[in-house]
Amino acid sequence: MGRFLLAVAVAFACAAAAPLLNGRSRVRLAGRRARWCAPAILAAPLLIPPDRVGLRAAAAVLAADLALKVLDFFPRGTGRGPAGYREYVRLLVPFPIFAVVYPAHKRRLPRPDAPGPHVARVLAGTAGFVAALSVLHALSSMEWLPADFAAAHAARLVLFVVAIESLSQALFGLERLAGYDTTPIVRDAYRSRTVAEFWRRWNPRVHEWLLRHVFRPAGGRRAPIRSTFAVFLVSGLFHEVMFGMATSRFDGLQLAFFLAQIPAVLASGLLERLARQNLVGRAAAHALTLLFLASTAILFFRSLARVFPSVRFAW
């Protein structure tokens, strides 16, 4: 645990030092040099021994949150406004989680919400997350389930979705109770009728970061193929590095998973037209989307299994 705290402290120290690289007093004047701190932030989990995979993975999540914030706050030479150093440091606080676009996900509610629904959301989300992980761990100890790959993969995939959606709701409830104007980090992704819709629902906070820093600079809607390829290439490389640092193994599975999404995202327009026809079309589009995502998730789960070896996500 000491190495974990050291890694987290180093990551935060690098992020906090970013605007001071040129000795100016205003954060907005730090400019492009501040971006040089991002690689050091991302490398901080390497201070944790390689056999502590879980701690390395947790540190990598925090490091990724910080690095994305630094890269967003200091784009191409200047900061995003006359922010003082205190405001910048407050931005680095990892709550709300992945509030990486300044200042969109640090907005405060104009007036506090009624606490009751959000307390219920926190309790229900926490219960769902714990229950899904408990069942997932119990299934991993069953000898007969891995014999049927399709059944085992489907069961673990459903439980994974329940765990992630539950955790998203619990965190959303905490954020609203704290007075932040946010939306869930995963918004009912299982309801997606196209792969493009899935990725809009899955972590829209990082989606907005990729839209700002990758999709639009690559050409945006004027060059959809190039822009989509750039987004999933960057995301795949980023996940490959994060999983590689956590597990001390770079096998290309994360990169392959994200690159496999590109043709499906580009073909999502066809599924959208199918879904608009009638009820049968909507059901078919939904089924095809879920089948594709479930199939490619095998690649993602193989990496995840190395982070959580007690849970057999893959074989």
C-alpha positions in Angstrom: 0.0 0.0 0.0 2.9 2.3 0.7 4.1 2.1 -3.0 0.5 2.8 -4.1 0.4 5.9 -2.1 3.8 6.9 -3.4 2.7 6.4 -7.0 -0.5 8.4 -6.5 1.5 11.2 -4.7 4.0 11.4 -7.6 1.2 11.5 -10.2 -0.6 14.4 -8.3 2.8 16.2 -7.8 3.5 16.0 -11.5 0.0 17.3 -12.4 0.2 20.1 -9.8 3.6 21.2 -11.1 2.5 21.3 -14.7 1.5 25.0 -14.8 4.7 26.0 -13.0 7.1 24.8 -15.7 7.7 28.3 -17.1 7.6 30.1 -13.7 4.5 32.2 -14.5 2.0 33.0 -11.8 -1.1 32.5 -14.0 -2.2 29.0 -14.9 -3.3 30.1 -18.4 0.2 31.2 -19.2 1.9 27.9 -18.6 1.1 26.9 -22.2 2.3 23.9 -24.1 5.1 23.0 -21.6 2.5 21.8 -19.1 1.6 19.0 -21.4 5.0 17.5 -21.0 3.9 16.3 -17.5 1.3 13.9 -19.0 3.8 11.0 -19.7 5.3 11.3 -16.2 1.8 11.2 -14.7 0.9 8.1 -16.7 4.2 6.4 -15.7 3.7 6.9 -12.0 2.0 3.4 -11.5 5.3 1.8 -12.5 6.6 2.7 -9.0 4.3 -0.1 -7.7 5.9 -3.6 -7.8 4.7 -5.6 -10.9 3.2 -8.4 -8.8 0.7 -5.9 -7.2 -1.5 -5.9 -10.3 -4.6 -4.6 -8.6 -2.9 -1.7 -7.0 -1.2 -0.9 -10.3 -4.5 -0.9 -12.1 -6.1 1.4 -9.5 -3.2 3.8 -9.7 -3.4 3.7 -13.5 -7.1 4.8 -13.4 -6.1 7.8 -11.2 -3.2 8.6 -13.4 -5.3 8.5 -16.5 -7.8 10.9 -14.9 -5.0 13.4 -14.1 -3.3 13.1 -17.5 -6.5 13.7 -19.5 -7.2 16.8 -17.3 -3.8 18.2 -17.9 -4.0 17.6 -21.7 -7.5 19.2 -21.8 -6.6 22.2 -19.7 -3.5 23.1 -21.6 -4.3 22.6 -25.3 -1.9 23.9 -28.0 -0.1 26.6 -26.1 -2.5 28.2 -23.6 -4.9 27.3 -20.9 -8.7 27.6 -21.1 -9.0 30.9 -19.4 -7.6 33.2 -16.7 -7.9 30.4 -14.0 -5.9 30.8 -10.9 -3.7 28.1 -9.5 -6.2 27.2 -6.8 -8.9 26.6 -9.4 -6.5 24.4 -11.3 -5.6 22.3 -8.3 -9.3 21.9 -7.5 -9.9 20.6 -11.0 -7.3 17.8 -10.3 -9.5 16.3 -7.5 -10.7 13.0 -8.9 -14.3 13.6 -8.0 -16.5 13.5 -10.0 -14.5 10.7 -11.6 -13.2 11.4 -15.1 -14.3 15.0 -15.0 -11.7 15.5 -17.6 -13.2 18.3 -19.7 -12.8 21.7 -18.3 -15.2 23.0 -17.0 -18.1 20.9 -18.3 -18.1 18.1 -15.6 -17.2 20.3 -12.7 -20.4 22.4 -13.0 -22.4 23.0 -9.9 -26.1 22.5 -9.6 -28.0 25.9 -9.6 -29.7 24.6 -6.5 -29.3 21.3 -4.6 -31.4 18.3 -5.6 -33.7 16.6 -3.1 -31.4 14.1 -1.4 -33.9 11.2 -1.2 -33.7 9.8 -4.8 -29.9 10.1 -4.9 -29.4 8.4 -1.5 -31.6 5.5 -2.9 -29.5 5.5 -6.0 -26.3 5.2 -4.0 -27.7 2.4 -1.9 -29.2 0.5 -4.8 -26.2 1.0 -7.0 -23.8 -0.2 -4.3 -25.9 -3.2 -3.6 -26.1 -4.1 -7.3 -22.4 -3.7 -7.7 -21.6 -5.9 -4.7 -24.1 -8.5 -5.7 -22.9 -8.7 -9.3 -19.3 -9.1 -8.2 -20.2 -11.7 -5.6 -22.1 -13.8 -8.2 -19.3 -13.3 -10.7 -16.8 -14.6 -8.1 -19.0 -17.5 -7.2 -19.4 -18.5 -10.9 -15.6 -18.5 -11.3 -15.4 -21.3 -8.7 -17.8 -23.6 -10.6 -16.0 -26.2 -12.6 -18.9 -27.0 -15.1 -19.5 -23.5 -16.4 -16.2 -22.9 -18.3 -16.9 -26.1 -20.2 -19.6 -24.2 -22.1 -17.8 -21.2 -23.4 -20.8 -19.4 -24.8 -22.9 -19.8 -21.6 -19.9 -18.8 -19.4 -19.1 -15.8 -21.5 -22.8 -14.6 -21.6 -23.2 -15.0 -17.8 -20.0 -13.1 -17.0 -20.9 -10.4 -19.6 -24.3 -9.8 -18.1 -22.9 -9.6 -14.6 -20.1 -7.3 -15.8 -22.8 -5.0 -17.3 -24.8 -5.1 -14.1 -21.8 -4.3 -12.0 -20.7 -1.3 -14.2 -24.2 0.1 -14.6 -24.7 -0.2 -10.8 -21.4 1.4 -10.0 -22.2 4.2 -12.4 -25.5 4.9 -10.7 -23.9 4.9 -7.2 -21.2 7.3 -8.3 -23.8 9.5 -10.0 -25.8 9.6 -6.8 -22.8 10.7 -4.8 -21.9 13.4 -7.3 -25.4 14.8 -7.2 -25.5 14.7 -3.4 -22.2 16.7 -3.5 -23.9 19.3 -5.7 -22.3 18.5 -9.1 -24.3 18.9 -12.3 -23.3 15.6 -13.9 -24.9 12.6 -15.7 -24.0 8.9 -15.1 -20.7 7.8 -16.4 -22.4 4.9 -18.2 -25.9 5.7 -19.4 -27.8 2.4 -20.0 -25.4 1.2 -22.6 -27.2 -2.1 -22.9 -30.1 -0.2 -24.6 -27.9 0.7 -27.6 -29.3 -0.1 -31.0 -26.0 0.6 -32.8 -22.4 0.4 -31.9 -22.0 4.1 -32.3 -24.8 4.7 -29.8 -23.1 2.3 -27.4 -19.9 4.4 -27.4 -21.9 7.6 -26.9 -23.5 6.0 -23.9 -20.3 4.4 -22.5 -18.3 7.0 -20.6 -19.6 10.2 -22.2 -17.1 12.2 -20.2 -14.1 10.7 -22.0 -16.2 10.6 -25.2 -16.4 14.4 -25.0 -12.6 14.6 -24.4 -12.0 12.4 -27.5 -14.4 14.5 -29.5 -12.6 17.7 -28.6 -9.0 16.5 -28.9 -9.1 13.7 -31.5 -12.3 13.6 -33.6 -12.5 17.3 -34.5 -8.8 17.9 -35.1 -8.8 14.8 -37.4 -11.5 16.3 -39.6 -14.7 15.6 -37.6 -17.8 15.0 -39.7 -16.0 16.2 -42.8 -13.8 13.2 -42.7 -15.7 10.6 -40.7 -13.6 7.6 -41.6 -10.3 9.2 -40.7 -11.7 10.8 -37.6 -13.3 7.6 -36.3 -10.1 5.7 -37.0 -8.1 8.3 -35.1 -10.5 8.1 -32.1 -10.4 4.4 -31.7 -6.7 4.2 -32.4 -5.9 6.7 -29.6 -8.4 4.9 -27.3 -6.9 1.5 -28.1 -3.3 2.6 -27.6 -4.3 4.4 -24.3 -6.0 1.2 -23.0 -3.1 -0.9 -24.2 -0.7 1.2 -22.2 -2.8 1.2 -19.1 -3.5 -2.5 -19.1 0.1 -3.2 -20.0 1.5 -1.2 -17.1 -0.9 -2.9 -14.7 -0.2 -6.4 -15.9 3.4 -6.0 -17.2 2.2 -7.5 -20.4 1.6 -5.8 -23.8 -0.3 -8.3 -26.0 -2.3 -6.0 -28.3 -5.6 -7.3 -27.2 -6.9 -3.9 -26.1 -5.7 -2.3 -29.3 -7.4 -5.1 -31.3 -10.7 -4.6 -29.4 -10.9 -0.9 -30.1 -9.8 -1.2 -33.7 -12.5 -3.8 -34.2 -15.1 -1.2 -33.3 -14.3 1.0 -36.3 -16.1 -0.8 -39.1 -19.1 -1.3 -36.8 -19.3 2.4 -35.9 -19.0 3.4 -39.5 -21.8 0.9 -40.4 -24.1 2.2 -37.6 -26.0 4.4 -40.0 -27.3 1.3 -41.7 -28.6 -0.1 -38.4 -30.1 3.3 -37.5 -32.1 3.2 -40.7 -33.2 -0.4 -40.0 -34.2 0.6 -36.5 -36.4 3.4 -37.8 -38.5 1.1 -40.0 -40.6 -0.8 -37.5 -40.5 -2.8 -34.3 -38.9 -5.8 -36.0 -36.2 -3.5 -37.4 -35.5 -2.0 -33.9 -35.2 -5.5 -32.4 -32.9 -6.7 -35.2 -30.6 -3.7 -34.9 -30.5 -4.1 -31.1 -29.7 -7.8 -31.4 -27.0 -7.3 -34.0 -25.4 -4.6 -31.9 -25.4 -6.7 -28.7 -24.1 -9.8 -30.6 -21.1 -7.8 -32.1 -20.3 -6.2 -28.7 -20.5 -9.5 -26.9 -18.2 -11.1 -29.5 -15.5 -8.5 -29.4 -15.7 -8.2 -25.6 -13.8 -11.5 -25.5 -10.7 -9.5 -26.3 -11.4 -7.0 -23.6 -12.1 -9.7 -21.0 -8.8 -11.5 -21.7 -7.0 -8.4 -20.5 -9.4 -7.8 -17.6 -8.8 -11.4 -16.4 -5.1 -10.5 -15.8 -6.1 -7.6 -13.6 -8.6 -9.7 -11.6 -7.1 -13.3 -11.7 -9.6 -14.6 -9.1 -12.4 -14.0 -11.6 -12.2 -16.0 -14.8 -13.4 -13.5 -17.4 -11.7 -15.5 -20.2 -10.2 -18.9 -20.9 
